[in-house]
Amino acid sequence: MNELERALNQISKIHDQLARTRESLGVRALPAAASGVLGLVAAALQPRFSTLAYREGFLIYWTIVAAAALLIGGSGVAFAYFRDNRSALERG
């Protein structure tokens, strides 16, 4: 095997690894968009909750919003993680 063939083989392996890495990130458009929409809706609704004590209410409100956004946004990652692990187990 000459140097050119080895170099092309290595490039092919690197490309395959990059493709697998990109796929395994699990970030999906729909959960990410839903998380963003949740943030925008929460920002629009925040004045309705201004009757709570200012600092504590603000902190509690946005902590709940952040937790919900994490669950929504993380659902795509979790789904991809479990799907990929199940596929790996099935492949043996």
Buried (B, 14 or more C-beta within 10 A) or exposed (E): EEEEEEEEEEEEEEEEEEEEEEEEEBEBEEBBEBBEEBBEEBEEEBEEEEEEEEEEBBEEBBEEBBEBBEEBBBBBBEEBBEEBEEEEEEEE
